């Protein structure tokens, strides 16, 4: 209660000591983004024949997203298979010729021992056998190369069907049905699929405060549209590389939050509070009512309290001892106060 004091004197300014909760925080602004997302693109070029999803659709991993016109790639696969069949037929013929050359060489070797054939003929047979074997090996190498080419063409044919790489929600669409995409110059993105069940706050913290923020720290934030609701999460990571905006150095801090009710949306602007320290059900005292003392001890007052500070005063060591002027039934008394949390 204000003390009216003696007549002619202004009553002293007072504040009522109350119980409540106190937090020491670092504040920053940030944006909401999905924690997990992927830009779904195409690995082959062609006309976008079909887009099977729309923005807002939920998809499961493996669902069809879009189709590229597969005519060119089907033709390449058929041509590759025909070339491979031709090479295999040539191999069978060359293996038969190599077998015949081997038989002639072995038979003439036996005749040479009996001097029934000339040495020159045997050497010609031996040379013909080596040539036949070389043709066989060459054709085998061509078959392996053709098989590799066919595998690539078959893979490209499969890439004409674009499947969802993860479960989530289609949040954006870049390419439209009927559009021609060229994967050789730049990987074209068709849609973005994001898991909106967990959102991440990208908060930008000034370099003066970033040393106070650590991974695992509790944090909460509010959105512009609903400043009365607090969303709570935990700091996942402090990004080591800063961004400089208008000569101000800012570090990105990532905070994950549960969004299974789908109440938070991408790119929402949020105000983030990183909780450095807190006190629950403590005595709250304005800092301008306290005077610091060097060390705790017996003062002139009649007791001692413990609690948290409040107001806009500077930080003090925790715990710190102050003196406070307290109104009592016998007048103003000086008491020692131990402060735990200051904001």
C-alpha positions in Angstrom: 0.0 0.0 0.0 1.3 3.5 -0.7 2.6 5.3 2.4 1.0 8.7 2.6 3.9 10.0 4.8 3.9 13.1 6.8 1.9 16.2 5.8 3.7 18.2 3.1 5.9 15.3 1.9 5.2 13.3 -1.2 4.6 9.6 -0.5 7.4 7.3 -1.6 6.9 5.4 -4.9 6.1 1.7 -4.1 5.5 -1.5 -5.9 3.7 -4.6 -4.5 5.8 -7.8 -4.4 3.9 -10.6 -6.1 4.3 -14.3 -6.8 4.6 -15.5 -10.3 6.7 -17.0 -13.0 9.8 -15.4 -14.5 11.8 -16.1 -17.6 15.1 -14.9 -19.0 15.0 -15.2 -22.7 16.7 -14.3 -26.0 14.2 -13.1 -28.6 14.4 -13.3 -32.4 12.3 -13.5 -35.5 12.1 -16.5 -37.8 10.2 -18.4 -40.5 8.5 -21.8 -40.5 9.6 -24.5 -42.9 8.9 -28.2 -43.2 11.6 -30.2 -41.5 11.7 -32.8 -44.3 10.9 -32.0 -47.9 12.1 -32.9 -51.4 11.9 -31.3 -54.8 10.7 -34.0 -57.1 12.2 -33.6 -60.5 12.8 -35.7 -63.7 16.0 -37.4 -64.8 15.0 -37.5 -68.5 13.9 -34.9 -71.0 10.6 -34.9 -72.8 7.0 -33.7 -72.8 5.2 -33.9 -69.4 2.5 -36.2 -70.5 0.6 -36.4 -67.2 0.7 -34.8 -63.7 -1.1 -37.1 -61.3 -1.2 -34.8 -58.2 -2.3 -31.3 -57.2 -1.2 -28.9 -54.6 -2.5 -30.1 -51.2 -2.7 -33.8 -52.1 -1.2 -36.3 -49.7 1.0 -38.9 -51.3 2.7 -42.0 -50.0 6.2 -43.1 -51.0 6.1 -44.8 -54.4 2.9 -43.1 -55.6 2.9 -41.8 -59.2 3.6 -38.1 -59.4 3.9 -37.5 -63.2 4.8 -39.2 -66.5 7.1 -38.2 -69.3 6.2 -39.2 -72.9 8.1 -42.5 -73.2 7.9 -43.0 -77.0 11.6 -42.2 -77.6 12.8 -44.3 -74.7 10.7 -47.3 -75.6 12.2 -47.1 -79.1 15.7 -47.1 -77.7 15.0 -50.1 -75.6 13.5 -52.1 -78.5 16.5 -51.1 -80.7 19.0 -52.1 -78.0 17.3 -55.5 -77.5 17.4 -56.2 -81.3 21.1 -55.2 -81.4 21.9 -57.5 -78.5 20.1 -60.4 -80.1 22.1 -59.8 -83.3 25.4 -59.8 -81.4 24.5 -63.0 -79.6 23.7 -64.7 -82.9 27.0 -63.5 -84.3 28.7 -64.9 -81.2 27.2 -68.4 -81.8 28.4 -68.3 -85.4 31.9 -67.2 -84.4 32.1 -69.8 -81.7 31.2 -72.5 -84.2 33.9 -71.2 -86.6 36.4 -71.1 -83.8 35.6 -74.7 -82.9 36.1 -75.8 -86.5 39.4 -74.0 -86.6 40.5 -75.7 -83.4 39.6 -79.1 -84.8 41.5 -78.5 -88.0 44.6 -77.3 -86.1 44.6 -80.3 -83.8 44.1 -82.8 -86.7 46.9 -81.2 -88.8 49.2 -81.2 -85.8 48.8 -85.0 -85.5 49.4 -85.3 -89.3 52.5 -83.2 -89.0 54.1 -85.7 -86.6 53.7 -88.3 -89.2 55.0 -85.9 -91.8 51.8 -86.2 -93.8 51.3 -82.4 -94.0 53.6 -79.4 -94.3 54.6 -77.2 -91.4 53.3 -74.1 -93.3 49.8 -75.6 -93.4 49.8 -76.2 -89.6 51.0 -72.6 -89.0 48.1 -71.3 -91.2 45.7 -73.4 -89.1 47.1 -72.0 -85.9 46.8 -68.4 -87.2 43.2 -69.0 -88.3 42.4 -70.4 -84.8 43.8 -67.3 -83.1 41.8 -65.0 -85.4 38.6 -67.0 -84.8 39.1 -66.8 -81.0 39.8 -63.0 -81.3 36.5 -62.5 -83.1 34.7 -64.4 -80.3 36.2 -62.2 -77.6 35.5 -59.0 -79.6 31.9 -60.0 -80.0 31.6 -60.8 -76.3 33.0 -57.3 -75.5 30.4 -55.8 -77.9 27.6 -57.8 -76.1 28.7 -56.4 -72.7 28.7 -52.9 -74.0 25.3 -53.4 -75.6 24.0 -54.8 -72.4 25.2 -51.8 -70.5 23.6 -49.4 -73.0 20.4 -51.4 -72.8 20.4 -51.2 -69.0 20.8 -47.4 -69.3 18.0 -47.1 -71.8 15.8 -49.3 -69.6 16.5 -47.2 -66.6 15.7 -44.0 -68.5 12.4 -45.6 -69.6 11.7 -46.3 -66.0 12.5 -42.6 -65.2 9.6 -41.5 -67.4 7.3 -42.5 -64.5 8.2 -40.2 -61.6 7.3 -41.6 -58.2 7.1 -39.9 -54.8 10.4 -40.4 -52.9 8.8 -39.9 -49.5 5.3 -39.6 -47.9 4.0 -36.2 -47.4 1.9 -33.3 -48.9 2.3 -31.7 -52.3 3.1 -28.1 -51.3 4.0 -26.6 -54.7 4.0 -27.4 -58.4 6.5 -25.9 -60.8 5.9 -27.7 -64.1 2.5 -28.1 -65.8 1.0 -30.9 -67.9 2.0 -30.6 -71.5 5.2 -28.7 -70.7 8.5 -29.9 -72.2 11.3 -30.4 -69.7 15.0 -30.6 -70.4 17.1 -32.5 -67.9 20.4 -32.0 -69.7 20.7 -28.3 -68.9 19.0 -28.1 -65.5 17.2 -30.6 -63.3 13.6 -29.6 -63.8 11.4 -29.7 -60.6 7.8 -30.8 -61.0 6.5 -30.6 -57.5 7.7 -30.3 -53.9 6.6 -32.9 -51.4 6.9 -32.0 -47.7 6.2 -33.8 -44.4 4.1 -31.1 -42.6 3.8 -33.2 -39.4 7.0 -31.7 -38.1 7.9 -28.1 -38.8 11.2 -26.3 -38.2 11.6 -22.7 -37.1 14.5 -21.0 -38.8 15.2 -18.2 -36.3 17.8 -15.6 -36.9 19.7 -14.7 -33.8 22.1 -11.8 -33.5 25.8 -12.5 -32.9 25.6 -10.8 -29.5 23.1 -13.4 -28.3 24.1 -16.5 -30.2 26.7 -17.5 -27.5 23.8 -18.0 -25.1 21.8 -20.3 -27.3 22.7 -24.0 -27.2 21.3 -27.2 -28.8 18.8 -28.9 -26.6 17.6 -25.6 -25.1 13.9 -25.1 -24.5 12.2 -22.5 -26.8 8.7 -21.3 -27.7 7.3 -19.0 -30.3 4.2 -17.2 -31.4 2.8 -16.5 -34.8 1.6 -13.2 -36.1 -2.0 -14.4 -36.5 -2.2 -15.9 -33.0 0.1 -14.2 -30.6 -1.8 -15.6 -27.6 -0.8 -19.2 -28.3 2.7 -20.5 -27.5 4.2 -23.3 -29.5 7.0 -25.1 -27.7 10.0 -27.0 -29.0 13.6 -27.7 -28.5 16.7 -26.3 -30.3 17.9 -28.9 -32.7 20.9 -27.1 -34.2 22.8 -23.8 -34.2 24.0 -23.3 -37.8 27.8 -22.4 -37.8 27.7 -20.2 -40.9 26.1 -16.7 -40.4 24.2 -14.5 -42.8 24.9 -10.8 -43.1 21.8 -8.6 -43.5 22.3 -4.8 -43.7 25.7 -5.2 -42.0 24.1 -7.2 -39.2 25.5 -10.7 -38.6 22.7 -13.3 -37.9 23.0 -17.0 -37.2 20.2 -19.5 -38.0 18.9 -21.5 -35.1 16.7 -24.5 -35.9 13.8 -25.4 -33.6 11.5 -28.4 -34.3 7.8 -28.4 -33.4 5.0 -31.0 -33.6 2.5 -30.0 -36.3 0.3 -33.1 -36.6 -2.8 -31.0 -36.3 -1.6 -29.0 -39.4 -2.2 -25.7 -37.7 1.2 -24.2 -38.7 1.9 -23.4 -42.3 5.1 -22.9 -44.4 6.7 -19.4 -44.4 4.7 -18.2 -41.4 6.6 -15.4 -39.5 7.1 -16.2 -35.9 8.6 -14.5 -32.8 10.9 -17.0 -31.0 11.9 -16.9 -27.3 14.9 -19.0 -26.2 14.6 -19.7 -22.5 18.0 -19.1 -20.9 16.7 -19.4 -17.3 13.4 -19.5 -15.5 11.8 -19.4 -12.0 8.3 -20.7 -11.1 6.1 -19.4 -8.3 8.8 -16.9 -7.2 8.6 -13.5 -5.6 8.8 -10.9 -8.4 10.6 -7.6 -7.6 11.2 -4.6 -10.0 15.0 -4.2 -10.5 14.8 -0.4 -9.9 13.7 -1.2 -6.3 16.9 -3.1 -5.6 20.4 -1.8 -4.8 23.3 -4.2 -5.2 25.6 -5.0 -2.3 29.0 -6.6 -2.4 28.3 -9.7 -0.3 25.4 -11.1 1.7 25.4 -10.4 5.4 23.4 -9.0 8.2 22.0 -5.7 7.2 19.9 -3.1 8.9 16.6 -4.8 7.9 14.4 -7.3 9.7 14.5 -10.3 7.4 15.6 -11.7 4.0 13.6 -12.9 0.9 14.5 -14.9 -2.1 13.0 -14.8 -5.6 13.4 -13.4 -9.1 13.9 -10.0 -10.5 11.7 -8.3 -13.2 11.7 -5.2 -15.3 14.2 -3.9 -17.7 17.3 -3.8 -15.6 20.7 -5.3 -16.7 21.8 -8.8 -16.1 23.3 -9.6 -12.7 25.3 -12.5 -11.5 23.1 -15.4 -10.3 22.6 -15.6 -7.4 23.2 -11.9 -6.4 22.4 -10.0 -3.2 20.6 -6.7 -3.2 19.1 -4.4 -0.6 15.5 -3.3 -0.8 13.5 -0.6 1.1 10.4 -2.2 2.4 7.3 -0.6 3.9 6.3 -2.1 7.2 3.9 -1.3 9.9 6.8 0.4 11.7 7.9 2.4 8.7 10.6 1.8 6.0 13.0 -1.0 6.7 16.1 -2.2 4.7 16.2 -5.9 3.9 18.5 -8.2 2.0 17.1 -9.9 -1.1 18.8 -12.8 -2.9 18.0 -12.7 -6.6 18.1 -15.9 -8.7 16.8 -15.0 -12.2 17.0 -11.5 -13.8 15.4 -10.5 -17.1 
